[in-house]
Amino acid sequence: MQRRAMSNGAKATAALFLALICWGVGSPAAAGPIESKSATSASLPSSAIIIDRDDRLSRDDYARSFGLTPAAMASRFGATGLVRCGSAVGTGQLVGANNVLVTAAHVLFAPGGEPRGRGAACTFEINAGGRRQTIPVDVDKVVCGARQPYTQPAVKDWAVVPLVAPAKGVRPYMPGTMQVPGNIVLAAAARSGGVESYSLQNCQARKVTATASGGLREVAIDCDAEGGVSGAAMLSPEGVFLGLYVGFRSAHPGKVGPFSMSHYNFGLSAEGGLREAIAEVATRAQTLSASR
């Protein structure tokens, strides 16, 4: 079952929906018609927001399409993994250090503000260094925009949190500045229903839709997304961390259509409080590692 939560309503029209999407989050989404433009999009759940057609590629297909070696893929896009926290499944990535996780706040926190899980019930999973690594998230040490993101503007739906141990054999993403308009790569690890499904898509940051104090921007993008993509990295083609995916606004969720201000996905830029939190948690994590 796909679920969504409403947020930022003061900035939306009555026909415009904001969904913060990950499996097991929020209240039930209304089903909508799906316009079949390809065999892939025809089977997508009703809250998937597809712009024109589904252009997501598997990692292997992306590498073949752009002539990238396994080493280049690992260097540019290898820091993305699954976040499992309670019943929620979303996407996260290592940024700034091998034990610093960045994701959407609603992946980690329930509507009441309590963590969805702790210890073994809240983990980051990544394939790196030739093996599967599952590392608990130290959710009590989180730095985030809001612990109750459903009642706050979407620009606060970010979280930076240390892992209890560093991932091995992973090159973390380093933060940069997103150009709007500009080219991005959306790197996701899951799809609706908590299904593990890594994908990469070349797409564009199209328009700034809100700005928080400190300079963090909410940005409309023309990438394709669905449940499980919450928290996914928006990267440069070279693998620089430009921000993270949060959700969508659509007057017709589930129905394929062109990008417009009534049908788009959006994310947050790696600026302001989010950039400061990455630096803070990375410094803290490096200090802790050095003392062991």
C-alpha positions as a Markdown table, in Angstrom:
| # | Residue | x | y | z |
|---|---|---|---|---|
| 1 | Met | 0.0 | 0.0 | 0.0 |
| 2 | Gln | 1.3 | 3.4 | -0.9 |
| 3 | Arg | 1.0 | 6.2 | 1.6 |
| 4 | Arg | 1.6 | 9.9 | 1.7 |
| 5 | Ala | 1.4 | 12.8 | 4.1 |
| 6 | Met | 0.3 | 16.4 | 3.5 |
| 7 | Ser | 2.6 | 19.3 | 4.1 |
| 8 | Asn | 3.3 | 22.9 | 3.1 |
| 9 | Gly | -0.4 | 23.3 | 2.3 |
| 10 | Ala | -0.3 | 27.1 | 2.6 |
| 11 | Lys | 1.7 | 27.2 | -0.6 |
| 12 | Ala | -0.4 | 24.8 | -2.6 |
| 13 | Thr | -3.7 | 25.2 | -4.4 |
| 14 | Ala | -6.7 | 23.0 | -3.5 |
| 15 | Ala | -5.8 | 20.8 | -6.5 |
| 16 | Leu | -2.1 | 20.5 | -5.6 |
| 17 | Phe | -0.9 | 17.7 | -3.5 |
| 18 | Leu | 2.4 | 17.4 | -1.6 |
| 19 | Ala | 3.5 | 13.8 | -0.9 |
| 20 | Leu | 6.5 | 12.9 | 1.2 |
| 21 | Ile | 7.0 | 9.4 | -0.1 |
| 22 | Cys | 8.4 | 6.3 | 1.5 |
| 23 | Trp | 6.9 | 2.9 | 2.3 |
| 24 | Gly | 4.8 | 2.9 | 5.5 |
| 25 | Val | 4.6 | 6.7 | 5.9 |
| 26 | Gly | 1.6 | 9.0 | 6.4 |
| 27 | Ser | -2.0 | 8.6 | 5.4 |
| 28 | Pro | -3.4 | 6.6 | 2.4 |
| 29 | Ala | -2.9 | 8.2 | -1.0 |
| 30 | Ala | -5.8 | 8.6 | -3.4 |
| 31 | Ala | -5.7 | 6.4 | -6.4 |
| 32 | Gly | -5.5 | 8.1 | -9.7 |
| 33 | Pro | -5.6 | 7.0 | -13.4 |
| 34 | Ile | -2.4 | 5.8 | -14.9 |
| 35 | Glu | -1.7 | 6.8 | -18.5 |
| 36 | Ser | 0.4 | 4.0 | -20.1 |
| 37 | Lys | 3.2 | 5.5 | -22.2 |
| 38 | Ser | 5.4 | 2.5 | -21.7 |
| 39 | Ala | 5.3 | -1.0 | -20.3 |
| 40 | Thr | 7.2 | 0.3 | -17.3 |
| 41 | Ser | 4.9 | 3.2 | -16.4 |
| 42 | Ala | 1.8 | 1.2 | -16.9 |
| 43 | Ser | 2.6 | -0.9 | -13.8 |
| 44 | Leu | 3.6 | 1.9 | -11.5 |
| 45 | Pro | 1.6 | 2.6 | -8.3 |
| 46 | Ser | -0.8 | 5.5 | -8.2 |
| 47 | Ser | 1.4 | 7.9 | -6.4 |
| 48 | Ala | 4.4 | 7.6 | -8.7 |
| 49 | Ile | 5.1 | 10.9 | -10.4 |
| 50 | Ile | 6.4 | 10.3 | -13.9 |
| 51 | Ile | 7.4 | 13.2 | -16.1 |
| 52 | Asp | 6.7 | 12.4 | -19.7 |
| 53 | Arg | 8.0 | 8.8 | -19.4 |
| 54 | Asp | 10.0 | 6.7 | -17.0 |
| 55 | Asp | 13.6 | 7.3 | -17.8 |
| 56 | Arg | 15.2 | 5.7 | -14.8 |
| 57 | Leu | 18.0 | 3.2 | -15.5 |
| 58 | Ser | 19.6 | 0.4 | -13.5 |
| 59 | Arg | 23.2 | 0.9 | -12.5 |
| 60 | Asp | 24.4 | -1.5 | -15.1 |
| 61 | Asp | 22.3 | 0.1 | -17.9 |
| 62 | Tyr | 23.5 | 3.6 | -16.8 |
| 63 | Ala | 27.1 | 2.4 | -16.9 |
| 64 | Arg | 26.6 | 1.0 | -20.4 |
| 65 | Ser | 24.7 | 4.1 | -21.7 |
| 66 | Phe | 27.4 | 6.5 | -20.6 |
| 67 | Gly | 30.5 | 4.3 | -21.0 |
| 68 | Leu | 31.4 | 4.3 | -17.3 |
| 69 | Thr | 33.7 | 1.6 | -15.8 |
| 70 | Pro | 32.8 | -0.2 | -12.5 |
| 71 | Ala | 35.5 | 1.9 | -10.8 |
| 72 | Ala | 33.9 | 5.1 | -12.1 |
| 73 | Met | 30.4 | 4.0 | -11.1 |
| 74 | Ala | 31.6 | 3.2 | -7.6 |
| 75 | Ser | 33.5 | 6.5 | -7.3 |
| 76 | Arg | 30.6 | 8.7 | -8.5 |
| 77 | Phe | 27.5 | 6.9 | -7.4 |
| 78 | Gly | 28.5 | 4.2 | -4.9 |
| 79 | Ala | 27.6 | 5.9 | -1.6 |
| 80 | Thr | 23.8 | 5.4 | -2.0 |
| 81 | Gly | 22.0 | 2.7 | 0.0 |
| 82 | Leu | 18.7 | 1.7 | 1.7 |
| 83 | Val | 17.5 | 3.1 | 4.9 |
| 84 | Arg | 15.2 | 0.8 | 6.9 |
| 85 | Cys | 13.7 | 2.4 | 10.0 |
| 86 | Gly | 10.8 | 0.6 | 11.6 |
| 87 | Ser | 8.3 | -0.1 | 8.8 |
| 88 | Ala | 9.7 | 2.7 | 6.6 |
| 89 | Val | 12.0 | 2.0 | 3.7 |
| 90 | Gly | 13.7 | 4.9 | 1.9 |
| 91 | Thr | 17.0 | 6.0 | 0.3 |
| 92 | Gly | 20.0 | 7.5 | 2.0 |
| 93 | Gln | 23.6 | 8.2 | 1.3 |
| 94 | Leu | 27.0 | 8.8 | 2.9 |
| 95 | Val | 28.0 | 12.4 | 2.7 |
| 96 | Gly | 31.1 | 14.0 | 4.0 |
| 97 | Ala | 32.4 | 10.9 | 5.8 |
| 98 | Asn | 31.9 | 7.1 | 5.7 |
| 99 | Asn | 29.7 | 7.2 | 8.8 |
| 100 | Val | 27.5 | 10.2 | 8.1 |
| 101 | Leu | 24.1 | 9.4 | 6.6 |
| 102 | Val | 21.9 | 12.0 | 4.9 |
| 103 | Thr | 18.2 | 11.3 | 4.2 |
| 104 | Ala | 14.7 | 12.8 | 4.5 |
| 105 | Ala | 13.6 | 13.4 | 8.0 |
| 106 | His | 10.3 | 11.6 | 7.4 |
| 107 | Val | 12.2 | 8.4 | 6.7 |
| 108 | Leu | 13.5 | 8.4 | 10.3 |
| 109 | Phe | 10.6 | 10.0 | 12.2 |
| 110 | Ala | 7.0 | 9.1 | 12.6 |
| 111 | Pro | 4.3 | 11.9 | 12.4 |
| 112 | Gly | 4.4 | 12.3 | 16.2 |
| 113 | Gly | 8.1 | 13.0 | 16.2 |
| 114 | Glu | 9.4 | 9.7 | 17.6 |
| 115 | Pro | 12.0 | 7.7 | 15.8 |
| 116 | Arg | 10.6 | 5.0 | 13.7 |
| 117 | Gly | 13.2 | 2.6 | 15.1 |
| 118 | Arg | 16.5 | 2.3 | 17.0 |
| 119 | Gly | 19.4 | 0.0 | 16.9 |
| 120 | Ala | 18.8 | -3.0 | 14.7 |
| 121 | Ala | 15.4 | -1.6 | 13.8 |
| 122 | Cys | 16.9 | 1.5 | 12.1 |
| 123 | Thr | 19.8 | 0.7 | 9.7 |
| 124 | Phe | 21.6 | 1.7 | 6.5 |
| 125 | Glu | 22.3 | -1.0 | 4.0 |
| 126 | Ile | 24.9 | -0.7 | 1.2 |
| 127 | Asn | 26.7 | -2.9 | -1.2 |
| 128 | Ala | 30.4 | -1.9 | -1.1 |
| 129 | Gly | 33.8 | -3.3 | -0.7 |
| 130 | Gly | 32.7 | -6.5 | -2.2 |
| 131 | Arg | 30.0 | -7.3 | 0.4 |
| 132 | Arg | 26.7 | -6.3 | 1.8 |
| 133 | Gln | 27.0 | -4.0 | 4.9 |
| 134 | Thr | 24.2 | -3.3 | 7.3 |
| 135 | Ile | 25.0 | -0.6 | 9.8 |
| 136 | Pro | 22.7 | 0.7 | 12.6 |
| 137 | Val | 21.8 | 4.4 | 12.5 |
| 138 | Asp | 22.4 | 6.3 | 15.7 |
| 139 | Val | 19.1 | 8.1 | 15.4 |
| 140 | Asp | 19.4 | 9.7 | 18.9 |
| 141 | Lys | 22.3 | 11.9 | 17.6 |
| 142 | Val | 20.5 | 13.2 | 14.6 |
| 143 | Val | 20.7 | 16.8 | 13.4 |
| 144 | Cys | 17.6 | 17.6 | 11.3 |
| 145 | Gly | 15.4 | 20.3 | 10.0 |
| 146 | Ala | 12.4 | 19.0 | 12.0 |
| 147 | Arg | 11.5 | 15.9 | 13.9 |
| 148 | Gln | 7.9 | 16.3 | 12.9 |
| 149 | Pro | 8.4 | 17.1 | 9.2 |
| 150 | Tyr | 4.7 | 16.5 | 8.4 |
| 151 | Thr | 3.7 | 19.6 | 10.3 |
| 152 | Gln | 6.5 | 21.8 | 8.9 |
| 153 | Pro | 7.4 | 23.3 | 5.6 |
| 154 | Ala | 9.1 | 20.9 | 3.2 |
| 155 | Val | 12.4 | 22.8 | 3.4 |
| 156 | Lys | 12.8 | 21.3 | 6.9 |
| 157 | Asp | 12.4 | 17.6 | 5.8 |
| 158 | Trp | 16.1 | 16.7 | 6.0 |
| 159 | Ala | 18.2 | 14.7 | 8.5 |
| 160 | Val | 21.9 | 14.1 | 9.0 |
| 161 | Val | 22.7 | 11.3 | 11.4 |
| 162 | Pro | 25.8 | 9.3 | 12.3 |
| 163 | Leu | 26.1 | 5.5 | 11.8 |
| 164 | Val | 27.4 | 3.4 | 14.7 |
| 165 | Ala | 30.3 | 2.4 | 12.5 |
| 166 | Pro | 31.7 | 3.6 | 9.2 |
| 167 | Ala | 30.9 | 1.8 | 6.0 |
| 168 | Lys | 34.0 | 0.2 | 4.4 |
| 169 | Gly | 35.2 | 0.5 | 0.9 |
| 170 | Val | 32.9 | 3.5 | 0.1 |
| 171 | Arg | 33.8 | 6.9 | -1.2 |
| 172 | Pro | 31.3 | 9.3 | 0.4 |
| 173 | Tyr | 29.7 | 12.1 | -1.6 |
| 174 | Met | 31.0 | 15.6 | -1.0 |
| 175 | Pro | 28.5 | 18.5 | -0.9 |
| 176 | Gly | 28.4 | 21.1 | -3.7 |
| 177 | Thr | 26.1 | 23.8 | -5.0 |
| 178 | Met | 23.2 | 23.1 | -7.2 |
| 179 | Gln | 22.7 | 25.2 | -10.3 |
| 180 | Val | 19.0 | 26.0 | -11.1 |
| 181 | Pro | 18.3 | 25.4 | -13.8 |
| 182 | Gly | 20.9 | 22.7 | -14.2 |
| 183 | Asn | 21.6 | 19.0 | -14.8 |
| 184 | Ile | 21.4 | 16.5 | -12.0 |
| 185 | Val | 21.4 | 12.7 | -11.5 |
| 186 | Leu | 18.8 | 11.3 | -9.1 |
| 187 | Ala | 20.3 | 8.2 | -7.4 |
| 188 | Ala | 17.7 | 6.0 | -5.6 |
| 189 | Ala | 17.9 | 2.6 | -3.8 |
| 190 | Ala | 14.2 | 1.5 | -3.5 |
| 191 | Arg | 10.8 | 1.6 | -5.0 |
| 192 | Ser | 7.2 | 1.3 | -3.7 |
| 193 | Gly | 6.6 | -1.4 | -1.2 |
| 194 | Gly | 10.1 | -1.3 | 0.2 |
| 195 | Val | 11.4 | -3.1 | -2.9 |
| 196 | Glu | 15.2 | -2.7 | -3.3 |
| 197 | Ser | 15.8 | -1.3 | -6.7 |
| 198 | Tyr | 18.8 | 0.9 | -7.5 |
| 199 | Ser | 18.3 | 3.4 | -10.2 |
| 200 | Leu | 20.0 | 6.4 | -11.8 |
| 201 | Gln | 18.4 | 9.1 | -13.9 |
| 202 | Asn | 19.8 | 12.1 | -15.7 |
| 203 | Cys | 17.3 | 14.9 | -15.3 |
| 204 | Gln | 17.1 | 18.6 | -14.5 |
| 205 | Ala | 16.6 | 20.9 | -11.6 |
| 206 | Arg | 14.0 | 23.2 | -13.1 |
| 207 | Lys | 12.8 | 25.9 | -10.7 |
| 208 | Val | 13.3 | 27.2 | -7.1 |
| 209 | Thr | 10.0 | 26.9 | -5.4 |
| 210 | Ala | 10.9 | 28.0 | -1.9 |
| 211 | Thr | 13.9 | 29.3 | 0.1 |
| 212 | Ala | 14.6 | 28.8 | 3.8 |
| 213 | Ser | 16.6 | 31.1 | 6.0 |
| 214 | Gly | 20.3 | 30.3 | 5.5 |
| 215 | Gly | 19.8 | 29.7 | 1.8 |
| 216 | Leu | 18.6 | 26.1 | 1.5 |
| 217 | Arg | 16.3 | 25.9 | -1.5 |
| 218 | Glu | 13.4 | 23.8 | -2.4 |
| 219 | Val | 13.8 | 22.9 | -6.1 |
| 220 | Ala | 11.3 | 21.5 | -8.6 |
| 221 | Ile | 12.8 | 18.7 | -10.7 |
| 222 | Asp | 11.7 | 16.7 | -13.7 |
| 223 | Cys | 13.1 | 13.4 | -12.5 |
| 224 | Asp | 10.8 | 10.4 | -12.0 |
| 225 | Ala | 10.1 | 9.1 | -8.5 |
| 226 | Glu | 7.8 | 6.9 | -6.4 |
| 227 | Gly | 7.6 | 5.4 | -2.9 |
| 228 | Gly | 11.1 | 4.4 | -1.6 |
| 229 | Val | 12.9 | 7.3 | -3.3 |
| 230 | Ser | 12.5 | 9.6 | -0.3 |
| 231 | Gly | 15.9 | 10.8 | 0.8 |
| 232 | Ala | 17.6 | 10.0 | -2.5 |
| 233 | Ala | 20.6 | 12.0 | -3.6 |
| 234 | Met | 20.5 | 14.6 | -6.3 |
| 235 | Leu | 24.0 | 14.5 | -7.6 |
| 236 | Ser | 26.1 | 16.1 | -10.3 |
| 237 | Pro | 27.1 | 13.8 | -13.2 |
| 238 | Glu | 30.5 | 13.6 | -11.5 |
| 239 | Gly | 29.0 | 12.5 | -8.2 |
| 240 | Val | 28.9 | 15.7 | -6.2 |
| 241 | Phe | 26.1 | 15.8 | -3.6 |
| 242 | Leu | 23.8 | 18.7 | -4.6 |
| 243 | Gly | 20.8 | 17.8 | -2.4 |
| 244 | Leu | 18.1 | 15.2 | -1.6 |
| 245 | Tyr | 14.7 | 14.2 | -2.9 |
| 246 | Val | 11.7 | 14.9 | -0.6 |
| 247 | Gly | 8.4 | 14.4 | -2.4 |
| 248 | Phe | 6.0 | 15.5 | -5.1 |
| 249 | Arg | 3.2 | 17.9 | -5.9 |
| 250 | Ser | 0.7 | 16.8 | -8.5 |
| 251 | Ala | -2.9 | 17.5 | -9.4 |
| 252 | His | -3.0 | 14.0 | -11.0 |
| 253 | Pro | -0.7 | 11.6 | -9.0 |
| 254 | Gly | -0.3 | 8.4 | -10.9 |
| 255 | Lys | -1.1 | 9.8 | -14.2 |
| 256 | Val | 1.9 | 10.4 | -16.5 |
| 257 | Gly | 2.2 | 14.0 | -17.7 |
| 258 | Pro | 4.7 | 16.7 | -18.7 |
| 259 | Phe | 6.5 | 18.7 | -16.1 |
| 260 | Ser | 4.5 | 21.7 | -14.9 |
| 261 | Met | 3.9 | 23.5 | -11.6 |
| 262 | Ser | 1.0 | 21.2 | -11.0 |
| 263 | His | 2.9 | 18.0 | -11.7 |
| 264 | Tyr | 6.5 | 17.8 | -10.5 |
| 265 | Asn | 8.9 | 16.1 | -8.0 |
| 266 | Phe | 11.0 | 18.2 | -5.7 |
| 267 | Gly | 14.0 | 18.1 | -3.5 |
| 268 | Leu | 16.2 | 20.3 | -1.2 |
| 269 | Ser | 19.6 | 21.8 | -2.0 |
| 270 | Ala | 22.7 | 21.0 | 0.1 |
| 271 | Glu | 22.9 | 24.5 | 1.5 |
| 272 | Gly | 22.1 | 26.4 | 4.7 |
| 273 | Gly | 21.2 | 24.3 | 7.7 |
| 274 | Leu | 21.7 | 21.0 | 5.8 |
| 275 | Arg | 25.2 | 21.9 | 4.7 |
| 276 | Glu | 26.1 | 23.0 | 8.2 |
| 277 | Ala | 24.7 | 19.8 | 9.7 |
| 278 | Ile | 26.7 | 17.7 | 7.3 |
| 279 | Ala | 29.9 | 19.5 | 8.4 |
| 280 | Glu | 29.0 | 19.2 | 12.1 |
| 281 | Val | 28.2 | 15.5 | 12.1 |
| 282 | Ala | 31.2 | 14.7 | 9.8 |
| 283 | Thr | 33.5 | 16.5 | 12.2 |
| 284 | Arg | 32.0 | 14.8 | 15.2 |
| 285 | Ala | 32.2 | 11.4 | 13.5 |
| 286 | Gln | 35.9 | 11.9 | 12.5 |
| 287 | Thr | 36.8 | 13.0 | 16.0 |
| 288 | Leu | 35.1 | 9.9 | 17.4 |
| 289 | Ser | 36.9 | 7.6 | 14.9 |
| 290 | Ala | 40.3 | 9.2 | 15.7 |
| 291 | Ser | 39.8 | 8.6 | 19.5 |
| 292 | Arg | 39.1 | 4.9 | 19.1 |
